[in-house]
Amino acid sequence: MDIYTSLKNIVGEDNVSNNPEELFIYSRDPGAQHPRRVDYVVMPETTGEVQKVVMLANEKKIPITPLGGGFTLSALVVPNRGGIVLDMKKMDKIIEVNETNRYALIEAGVSQAALQAYLKKHHPHLQHSTPEAPPTVTVVGNALIQGHGHISPRYGVNSDMVNGMEVVLPTGEICTTGSASVSPYWFTRGPLPDLAGLFIGWFGTTGVVTKLSMKLYPKPAYREVLAFQTDDIDSIADAIVDVTQLDLLEDYFLIMQEKPDWMNHMFHIIIVSGHSEEELEFKKSAFKGLFNKFKGGDKVKFVDDLHPALEKRFLDVPPLAALAADFRKGGGFEYTGAILPIDKVPEAWRKGIDISRKYGMVCSYVHQVLTCHSVMFGFNYSFNRADEQDIEITRKALEESNRLTLELGGMIWKGEVAAQKLTMEKMDPNTAQLIQKVKKLLDPNGIMNPGNWEA
Ligand SMILES: Cc1cc2nc3c(=O)[nH]c(=O)nc-3n(C[C@H](O)[C@H](O)[C@H](O)COP(=O)(O)OP(=O)(O)OC[C@H]3O[C@@H](n4cnc5c(N)ncnc54)[C@H](O)[C@@H]3O)c2cc1C
């Protein structure tokens, strides 16, 4: 029997395609990477169907690439060696929200917007950590790439919030991680050997996650944006340390954009929240006191009259910080998301401006401070999707930013294949070998998203 017919027998005719018009959209993503070939797209509706598709692929040695929303921008869902794209969007059930133990158990295709809307309607005092990405992206895809949301500066990155998962292994076994492997509750990851680490950060190379339990958090009734502005780049690290030392913020961005002129400063944007007006007022006065004391004195200016457009953007959940980026004609946008140690931010800032200038781009920065330990530093580039030369320039700028990230002692977040290779080259060789061994153990036929995390 041919592969198409076998897939049709598993998921039904409506949920499989090898039609070139339908495959076109799966052969590329919105970022700057090259399009690549796809042979089949399959939309399973149950874990049982995922299992059968994976078993078929394993037997026939056909590559499988799991797809959530497809918005990493670094082509992580575009197959490197053809085969099946497993589009998870039809597995979109919110299975359980446990109010008391504060978690949501969801299927892999549940989008950020769907979970947010569901919580707003049925559990208005709970929230999940919502990334600023387009609303159609999946909660699972985001957690698996160690993404970050609007409460990450307070509670940690979104992969830290995973309690457990149901996973179809590349050889077809269905396996559960965390407390759900021994209990009816999906409420905690340990105390057990932490098997979540076999699937988080692997870009779909170790299995297909079909369900995931995500921690929920109390949702405050009041939020407000505070901002201060400075041109003193050398003060950034000290300012981040002082601001986070207060331990009172919900979200924290650094932004700068060369145009329009009023944005050509470094803005620290701090979002504070409270369950009562008194709590909010207390936090605001603590921050205002801190701003007045900052080193550098008159180099730092508290912004009383933040532009209303900017204020609204940051008050939204998720905040629309990336809109600070300079979007050019043609709508292309990609960034090196560098997870940097806080003390390297000033150097990254200066060298990032140099890279933008070198490639003729307007510099626009959006960085999010992640807890009090690191910064997601976005080297942003926009390009014209209709202009191949412009896209090539963007790839070069990305490569330079990736190299800079590693030189600074940082980590490239959700890197494209070329960035993964740079990381592997710099990695302790025994660690790089361990990664290959784990992949081989779980996926002996190398069917899962091949080309990623390869030495
Ligand atoms: C304007 C803009 C702003 C953004 N802002 C943020 C932000 O604030 N925070 C942030 O974290 N990200 C941000 N992003 C990046 C990205 O869009 C998000 O991280 C997004 O949540 C990724 O989820 P996805 O569903 O698109 O994942 P996908 O791109 O579909 O998948 C990501 C990876 O996970 C794998 N995968 C997906 N589903 C499964 C599964 N079920 N089983 C196994 N593997 C799987 C895929 O193979 C791929 O390797 C932004 C992007 C844009 C365009």
Ligand as a Chemical Component Dictionary entry (heavy atoms), coordinates in Angstrom:
data_LIG
# 
_chem_comp.id                   LIG 
_chem_comp.type                 NON-POLYMER 
_chem_comp.pdbx_formal_charge   0 
_chem_comp.three_letter_code    LIG 
# 
loop_
_chem_comp_atom.comp_id 
_chem_comp_atom.atom_id 
_chem_comp_atom.alt_atom_id 
_chem_comp_atom.type_symbol 
_chem_comp_atom.charge 
_chem_comp_atom.model_Cartn_x 
_chem_comp_atom.model_Cartn_y 
_chem_comp_atom.model_Cartn_z 
_chem_comp_atom.pdbx_ordinal 
LIG C1  C1  C 0 5.987  39.041 16.502 1  
LIG C2  C2  C 0 6.469  37.825 17.276 2  
LIG C3  C3  C 0 6.642  37.944 18.640 3  
LIG C4  C4  C 0 7.072  36.829 19.381 4  
LIG N1  N1  N 0 7.182  36.961 20.737 5  
LIG C5  C5  C 0 7.494  35.889 21.493 6  
LIG C6  C6  C 0 7.505  35.973 22.921 7  
LIG O1  O1  O 0 7.219  37.015 23.507 8  
LIG N2  N2  N 0 7.824  34.867 23.614 9  
LIG C7  C7  C 0 8.119  33.701 23.004 10 
LIG O2  O2  O 0 8.384  32.730 23.701 11 
LIG N3  N3  N 0 8.112  33.587 21.668 12 
LIG C8  C8  C 0 7.796  34.634 20.893 13 
LIG N4  N4  N 0 7.795  34.515 19.525 14 
LIG C9  C9  C 0 8.313  33.279 18.894 15 
LIG C10 C10 C 0 7.277  32.164 18.610 16 
LIG O3  O3  O 0 6.253  32.669 17.794 17 
LIG C11 C11 C 0 6.648  31.584 19.868 18 
LIG O4  O4  O 0 7.617  31.101 20.754 19 
LIG C12 C12 C 0 5.594  30.499 19.600 20 
LIG O5  O5  O 0 4.895  30.301 20.801 21 
LIG C13 C13 C 0 6.116  29.172 19.155 22 
LIG O6  O6  O 0 5.021  28.270 19.168 23 
LIG P1  P1  P 0 4.502  27.549 17.855 24 
LIG O7  O7  O 0 3.217  26.873 18.155 25 
LIG O8  O8  O 0 4.507  28.497 16.705 26 
LIG O9  O9  O 0 5.667  26.479 17.705 27 
LIG P2  P2  P 0 6.138  25.773 16.357 28 
LIG O10 O10 O 0 6.949  26.745 15.560 29 
LIG O11 O11 O 0 5.000  25.129 15.667 30 
LIG O12 O12 O 0 7.086  24.615 16.958 31 
LIG C14 C14 C 0 8.242  24.913 17.687 32 
LIG C15 C15 C 0 9.119  23.669 17.805 33 
LIG O13 O13 O 0 8.461  22.711 18.630 34 
LIG C16 C16 C 0 8.211  21.503 17.894 35 
LIG N5  N5  N 0 6.857  21.077 18.255 36 
LIG C17 C17 C 0 5.702  21.769 18.120 37 
LIG N6  N6  N 0 4.676  21.045 18.594 38 
LIG C18 C18 C 0 5.187  19.873 19.015 39 
LIG C19 C19 C 0 4.635  18.701 19.603 40 
LIG N7  N7  N 0 3.338  18.604 19.843 41 
LIG N8  N8  N 0 5.458  17.684 19.925 42 
LIG C20 C20 C 0 6.793  17.768 19.692 43 
LIG N9  N9  N 0 7.375  18.847 19.145 44 
LIG C21 C21 C 0 6.586  19.882 18.815 45 
LIG C22 C22 C 0 8.336  21.861 16.428 46 
LIG O14 O14 O 0 8.781  20.779 15.654 47 
LIG C23 C23 C 0 9.393  22.966 16.487 48 
LIG O15 O15 O 0 10.671 22.391 16.526 49 
LIG C24 C24 C 0 7.358  35.595 18.743 50 
LIG C25 C25 C 0 7.173  35.490 17.366 51 
LIG C26 C26 C 0 6.713  36.586 16.639 52 
LIG C27 C27 C 0 6.482  36.410 15.174 53 
# 
loop_
_chem_comp_bond.comp_id 
_chem_comp_bond.atom_id_1 
_chem_comp_bond.atom_id_2 
_chem_comp_bond.value_order 
_chem_comp_bond.pdbx_ordinal 
LIG C1  C2  SING 1  
LIG C2  C3  SING 2  
LIG C2  C26 DOUB 3  
LIG C3  C4  DOUB 4  
LIG C4  N1  SING 5  
LIG C4  C24 SING 6  
LIG N1  C5  DOUB 7  
LIG C5  C6  SING 8  
LIG C5  C8  SING 9  
LIG C6  O1  DOUB 10 
LIG C6  N2  SING 11 
LIG N2  C7  SING 12 
LIG C7  O2  DOUB 13 
LIG C7  N3  SING 14 
LIG N3  C8  DOUB 15 
LIG C8  N4  SING 16 
LIG N4  C9  SING 17 
LIG N4  C24 SING 18 
LIG C9  C10 SING 19 
LIG C10 O3  SING 20 
LIG C10 C11 SING 21 
LIG C11 O4  SING 22 
LIG C11 C12 SING 23 
LIG C12 O5  SING 24 
LIG C12 C13 SING 25 
LIG C13 O6  SING 26 
LIG O6  P1  SING 27 
LIG P1  O7  DOUB 28 
LIG P1  O8  SING 29 
LIG P1  O9  SING 30 
LIG O9  P2  SING 31 
LIG P2  O10 DOUB 32 
LIG P2  O11 SING 33 
LIG P2  O12 SING 34 
LIG O12 C14 SING 35 
LIG C14 C15 SING 36 
LIG C15 O13 SING 37 
LIG C15 C23 SING 38 
LIG O13 C16 SING 39 
LIG C16 N5  SING 40 
LIG C16 C22 SING 41 
LIG N5  C17 SING 42 
LIG N5  C21 SING 43 
LIG C17 N6  DOUB 44 
LIG N6  C18 SING 45 
LIG C18 C19 SING 46 
LIG C18 C21 DOUB 47 
LIG C19 N7  SING 48 
LIG C19 N8  DOUB 49 
LIG N8  C20 SING 50 
LIG C20 N9  DOUB 51 
LIG N9  C21 SING 52 
LIG C22 O14 SING 53 
LIG C22 C23 SING 54 
LIG C23 O15 SING 55 
LIG C24 C25 DOUB 56 
LIG C25 C26 SING 57 
LIG C26 C27 SING 58 
# 
